[in-house]
């Protein structure tokens, strides 16, 4: 009986054949399994996309129904429009109250009484700035006050809307500031009456008042303190210190954020203030587009004083 042994080369070849005989079925199995998995996942992905499309279509239909009831629907014909119909830009919504804000102020034919002008005075100081996510808010210290029409209101805060919420003769502006004051009214069962002054801004020169605090605004939601000696609301109205009147549009309306309470004396400055393009862009990047759509005037009157 003779001994038989493989050469080193023949041994390697035999091992290679054995490994391939094991790997080939495994690889084949994995490929088949992968194909089956893709075939199963593909219908799920198609179903998901279809569901999203149906949900969006349903939302569009619901919006169309709501706007049709209010008479505010128009075709969305912008080249980048993502819906077929939308709320008309210059058409107010009418189905959510009788004295809602903001409004489009049409300046022709207004009741004017600029000779009997009431002074508007702010006293107090600013001590903090907040990024609330949906707006940038500047806070006043306790005891700050607004004197208007012979009444003293507690001066609470000011905040911003980009673009403007109020329109003037159908024109919108890139920025609107609201100075909010509150009067505790015991006649209305502990409710509150507000006076909100609206300041509209166009792009132009850098605004001194905004410059005093804008760089201190938190980049994320949060609150930072401000030096009251360096941030002064009166700097906003410095140009009127020479005796020029700050003429205003006045009307009765509501808060423009929930709960939309209809207990606001609105005072909108007729003068359009200026802020730089960079200042306006900074605010918009922090708070986004947060303007409420205009509401119907109904039987209310806007006065020019």
Beta strands, then each sheet from edge to edge (+ up, - down):
strand 1: 73-75
strand 2: 85-87
strand 3: 104-105
strand 4: 111-112
strand 5: 120-123
strand 6: 126-131
strand 7: 136-140
strand 8: 145-148
strand 9: 151-161
strand 10: 167-168
strand 11: 175-185
strand 12: 191-203
strand 13: 222-225
strand 14: 248-253
strand 15: 264-269
strand 16: 273-275
strand 17: 303-304
sheet 1: 1+ 2-
sheet 2: 3+ 10+
sheet 3: 4+ 17+ 14- 15+ 12+ 11- 9+ 7- 6+ 13-
sheet 4: 4+ 17+ 14- 15+ 12+ 16+
sheet 5: 4+ 17+ 14- 15+ 12+ 11- 9+ 8- 5+
end
